[in-house]
Amino acid sequence: MNTSRGLFRVTIFGESHGSYVGVTVDCPPGIPVDMEEMQSVLSLRSPGKSGITSARNEEDIPEIISGVFNGFTTGRPVTIVIKNRDAHSKDYDILKEIPRPGHVDYAAHVKYSGFEDYRGGGSFSGRLTAPLVAAGYIASKYLELRGITAVSFVSSLGDILEKIPSEWFINPNIEDIRKKTYSRSVRSPFDSYIKMQKLVEKVRDEGNSIGGTITTIIDGISPGMGEPFFSSLESELSSMLFSIPGIKGVEFGTGFEGVHMKGSDFNDAYNVSNDAFRTLSNNNGGVAGGISTGMPVIFRCAVRPTSSISKVQETVNYSGEKVEFSLKGRHDPCILIRAVPVIEYSASIVIADMYMRMMANA
């Protein structure tokens, strides 16, 4: 499927080396859309911005061809296209014969009977996250009007691990975290960002890649968002997050660390502050029984090492013959870095949709 579910709905289209990638967004009227601001958001994930991301030089200039008038959404579908300007398709000719280790090539070849567009990963490419971010920008503007803000950041890279401050679980300063995160090439607000950058440079020089984790904090969600079981806040977010290339795991709150705690330590005790129910801790990550508690929603995504590497690997071709394979072209040694805004704005799409559903049922 190319279309998300719900009321705030997105349909993505295009291929990595096609003429355009794009998105159509079904959303309410009256959402402010600033093209310069959308451009600046897209530039957060664009390649070619530093020596530790892909050298593919895409400006990611969005063009809105429907659904926006006088700077606001009209209530009709918003369609955004982004032209591909720097595709080197010949770098991928070898994929006609050899499926890349770690990639979707073989599975796609079987599923689509050999008719798939293999250039740069085609419709499976991280290139399709550009229109996802564009749609997420519109969602974020919808949420801003309702006092909901979000930020994502690198919380670990390789063996460099950072513990999230307890205050961020209770009362995060979203703007301060955002300022630190996006002012650094590795998209991390922690002082270890220099060590992280050096580690990425090291694996890049080895022709290899590395992964890590991205933490997201969403503040301002009122209690009551989400449903038990099949449309829980956690399951809806996870469904979107696992649609992003390279995401291999999602955990909420203290996540897997929480299994080592006793119930008396894990349970989030309630308190009343300014006539509002709050919890003294937030081990559940702002969600209980699938429903928001009014505390910041916090989750962490595991991002695998980039599959496209120049290091020689042993594999087989489609004839079943063993071959040595080394991929040429321009690739990220760590997709983690450019995935930060993708996760942040994809989460905004989900929260905007669930807010609309919550209001519809109020």
C-alpha positions in Angstrom: 0.0 0.0 0.0 1.2 3.5 -0.8 -1.5 5.3 1.3 -1.5 5.6 5.1 -4.8 5.0 7.0 -6.9 7.4 9.0 -8.2 11.0 8.6 -4.9 12.8 8.0 -3.9 10.6 5.1 -0.8 10.6 3.0 -0.1 8.9 -0.4 3.6 8.8 -1.5 4.7 8.1 -5.1 7.8 8.1 -7.3 11.2 6.3 -7.4 14.7 7.2 -6.4 15.9 7.7 -10.0 12.6 8.6 -11.6 11.7 12.2 -12.6 10.0 13.1 -9.3 9.1 11.8 -5.9 6.0 13.2 -4.2 3.1 13.0 -1.8 -0.6 13.8 -1.7 -2.0 14.8 1.7 -5.6 14.7 2.7 -5.9 17.2 5.6 -8.2 19.8 7.0 -8.5 23.4 5.7 -6.7 26.4 7.4 -3.3 24.9 8.1 -0.6 27.5 7.4 2.0 26.5 4.8 5.1 28.5 4.3 7.2 27.3 1.3 10.5 28.7 2.7 9.8 26.9 6.0 8.9 23.7 4.2 12.2 24.0 2.2 14.2 24.4 5.4 12.6 21.4 6.9 13.4 19.3 3.8 17.0 20.4 3.9 17.4 18.8 7.3 17.3 15.3 5.6 18.8 16.3 2.2 22.0 14.5 1.1 25.2 16.3 0.2 25.2 18.6 3.2 28.3 17.2 5.0 31.2 14.8 4.6 29.4 12.1 6.6 26.3 11.8 4.4 25.7 10.8 0.8 27.4 13.0 -1.8 24.2 12.9 -3.9 23.4 16.6 -4.2 19.6 17.0 -4.1 18.3 20.4 -3.2 14.8 18.9 -2.5 12.8 21.9 -3.7 9.1 21.3 -3.1 6.5 22.4 -5.5 2.8 22.4 -4.4 0.5 21.8 -7.4 -2.9 21.6 -5.5 -4.6 22.1 -2.2 -3.0 25.3 -0.9 -4.3 28.9 -1.6 -3.1 32.2 -0.1 -0.7 30.3 2.3 -3.3 27.9 3.8 -4.6 24.4 3.0 -8.0 24.5 1.4 -9.3 21.2 2.6 -8.8 19.6 -0.8 -5.8 17.1 -1.4 -2.4 18.8 -1.1 -0.1 17.4 -3.8 3.7 18.1 -3.4 6.3 17.1 -6.0 10.1 17.1 -5.6 12.2 16.8 -8.7 15.2 14.3 -8.7 18.1 16.3 -10.1 21.2 14.3 -9.4 20.6 10.6 -10.1 23.5 8.4 -11.4 21.5 5.4 -12.7 24.5 3.7 -14.3 25.9 3.0 -10.8 23.2 0.4 -10.4 23.4 -1.5 -13.7 25.1 -4.4 -11.8 21.8 -4.9 -9.8 20.3 -6.5 -12.9 22.4 -9.6 -12.0 23.2 -9.4 -8.3 20.9 -8.6 -5.4 22.7 -6.5 -2.8 23.4 -8.0 0.6 21.1 -6.5 3.2 18.8 -4.9 0.7 15.3 -5.6 -0.5 16.5 -6.4 -4.0 15.9 -10.2 -4.0 12.5 -10.0 -2.2 11.3 -7.2 -4.6 12.6 -9.2 -7.6 10.4 -12.1 -6.6 7.4 -10.0 -5.5 7.3 -7.9 -8.7 8.4 -10.7 -11.1 11.5 -8.8 -12.2 9.6 -5.6 -13.2 10.8 -3.6 -10.2 12.8 -0.4 -10.7 16.2 -1.4 -9.3 17.9 2.0 -9.8 18.9 3.4 -6.4 16.4 1.1 -4.8 13.5 2.4 -6.8 10.4 2.9 -4.7 12.1 1.2 -1.7 14.7 3.9 -1.5 15.2 6.3 1.4 14.6 8.9 -1.3 10.9 8.4 -0.7 11.3 9.8 2.8 11.6 13.3 1.3 7.9 13.5 0.5 7.1 11.9 3.8 8.9 14.8 5.5 7.0 17.3 3.4 3.7 15.8 4.5 5.0 15.7 8.1 5.7 19.5 7.9 2.0 20.1 7.2 1.1 17.8 10.0 3.5 19.6 12.4 1.9 23.0 11.5 -1.6 21.5 12.3 -0.2 20.3 15.7 1.5 23.6 16.5 -1.9 25.3 16.4 -2.9 22.8 19.1 0.2 23.2 21.3 1.8 19.9 20.3 5.5 19.9 19.5 8.0 17.1 18.7 11.8 16.6 18.4 13.9 13.6 17.4 17.7 13.2 18.0 20.5 10.6 17.9 20.7 9.0 21.3 23.3 6.4 20.4 25.7 5.7 17.6 27.6 2.4 17.4 28.9 1.8 20.9 28.5 5.4 22.0 25.4 5.4 24.2 23.7 8.3 25.9 21.2 8.1 28.8 18.2 10.4 28.3 18.0 12.9 31.3 15.1 12.1 33.6 13.9 15.7 33.2 13.3 15.1 29.5 10.8 12.4 30.4 8.8 14.8 32.6 9.2 18.3 31.4 11.3 18.5 28.2 12.5 21.8 26.7 11.7 20.9 23.1 13.1 24.0 21.5 16.4 23.8 23.4 16.8 20.1 22.4 16.0 21.0 18.8 18.4 23.8 18.6 21.3 21.7 19.8 20.3 18.7 17.7 20.0 20.5 14.3 23.1 22.6 14.8 25.3 19.5 14.7 26.1 17.3 11.7 25.3 14.1 13.6 22.0 15.4 14.9 22.7 14.8 18.6 22.2 17.2 21.5 24.7 15.5 23.6 28.4 16.5 24.2 29.5 13.2 22.7 28.5 14.4 19.2 32.2 15.0 18.3 33.0 11.3 19.2 30.0 10.2 17.1 31.2 12.2 14.1 34.7 10.8 14.3 33.2 7.2 14.5 31.2 7.8 11.4 34.2 9.2 9.6 36.2 6.1 10.6 33.7 3.6 9.2 33.3 5.7 6.1 37.0 5.5 5.4 36.8 1.8 5.9 34.1 1.5 3.2 31.7 0.3 5.9 28.6 1.7 7.8 27.2 1.9 11.2 23.8 2.3 13.0 22.4 3.5 16.3 19.2 4.8 17.9 17.0 7.8 17.6 14.8 9.1 20.4 11.7 11.1 19.9 9.8 13.3 22.4 6.4 14.6 21.7 5.0 17.2 24.2 1.6 18.7 24.6 -0.6 15.7 23.9 -3.7 15.7 26.1 -4.7 12.5 27.8 -7.2 10.3 26.0 -5.6 9.9 22.5 -5.6 6.4 21.2 -7.6 3.2 21.6 -7.0 0.0 23.5 -5.7 -2.9 21.4 -5.8 -2.4 17.6 -5.6 1.4 17.3 -3.4 2.1 20.3 -1.2 5.1 20.2 1.8 2.8 20.3 0.7 0.6 17.5 -0.3 3.5 15.2 3.1 5.1 15.7 4.9 1.8 15.3 3.1 1.1 12.1 4.3 4.4 10.6 7.9 4.1 12.0 8.4 0.6 10.6 7.4 2.0 7.2 10.6 4.0 7.2 13.5 2.2 5.5 16.1 1.0 8.0 14.0 1.0 11.2 14.4 -2.4 13.0 13.0 -1.8 16.4 10.7 0.6 18.4 10.4 0.9 22.2 8.4 3.3 24.4 9.5 4.9 27.6 12.1 2.9 29.4 11.4 0.1 26.9 13.4 -3.1 27.3 15.3 -1.6 30.3 12.0 -1.6 32.1 11.9 -5.4 32.3 14.8 -5.3 34.8 12.8 -3.1 37.1 10.3 -4.1 39.8 6.7 -2.9 39.6 7.2 -0.6 42.5 10.0 1.2 40.6 8.4 1.1 37.1 4.9 2.2 38.0 4.3 5.9 37.2 2.7 7.4 40.4 0.1 10.2 39.9 0.3 13.7 41.2 -1.9 16.8 40.7 -0.1 19.9 39.5 -1.9 23.1 38.4 -5.2 21.1 38.5 -3.9 18.6 36.1 -3.0 14.9 36.7 0.7 14.3 36.1 3.0 11.4 36.9 6.2 11.6 39.0 8.0 9.4 36.5 7.3 8.5 32.9 8.5 4.9 32.4 5.5 4.1 30.2 6.6 6.9 27.8 3.3 8.8 28.0 1.1 5.9 27.0 -0.9 3.5 29.2 -3.3 0.9 27.9 -2.7 2.3 24.4 -4.0 5.7 25.4 -2.0 8.9 26.1 -1.7 9.9 29.7 -0.9 13.6 29.2 2.8 13.1 29.8 5.4 13.5 27.0 5.2 10.6 24.6 8.7 9.2 24.3 9.9 6.4 22.0 13.2 5.2 20.6 13.9 3.6 17.2 16.7 1.2 16.3 18.3 2.1 12.9 20.4 -0.5 11.2 23.8 0.1 9.6 23.5 1.3 5.9 23.3 -1.8 3.6 25.0 0.0 0.7 28.7 -0.2 1.4 31.9 -0.3 -0.8 33.5 -3.0 1.3 33.9 -6.3 -0.6 31.2 -8.9 0.4 30.6 -12.4 -0.7 27.1 -13.1 -2.2 25.5 -14.9 -5.2 24.0 -13.6 -8.4 20.5 -14.5 -9.7 22.0 -17.6 -11.4 23.0 -18.8 -7.9 26.8 -18.4 -8.6 29.0 -17.2 -5.8 30.5 -13.7 -6.5 32.4 -11.0 -4.7 30.4 -7.7 -4.6 31.4 -4.1 -3.9 28.8 -1.4 -4.5 29.9 1.8 -6.2 28.1 5.1 -6.0 27.2 7.6 -3.3 25.9 6.3 0.0 25.5 7.3 3.6 27.9 5.6 6.0 25.2 6.2 8.6 21.6 6.6 7.6 20.8 7.3 11.3 21.8 11.0 10.8 19.4 11.8 8.0 16.6 9.6 9.6 16.3 12.0 12.5 13.9 14.5 10.7 12.2 11.6 8.9 11.2 10.0 12.2 10.2 13.4 13.8 7.9 14.4 10.9 6.5 11.0 10.3 5.5 10.8 13.9 3.8 14.2 13.4 1.6 12.6 10.7 0.4 10.0 13.1 -0.3 12.4 15.9 -2.2 14.8 13.6 -4.3 11.9 12.4 -5.0 10.6 15.9 -5.9 14.1 17.2 -8.4 14.4 14.4 -9.9 11.0 15.3 -10.0 11.9 19.0 -11.9 15.1 18.2 -14.3 13.3 15.9 -15.2 11.0 18.7 -15.4 13.7 21.4 
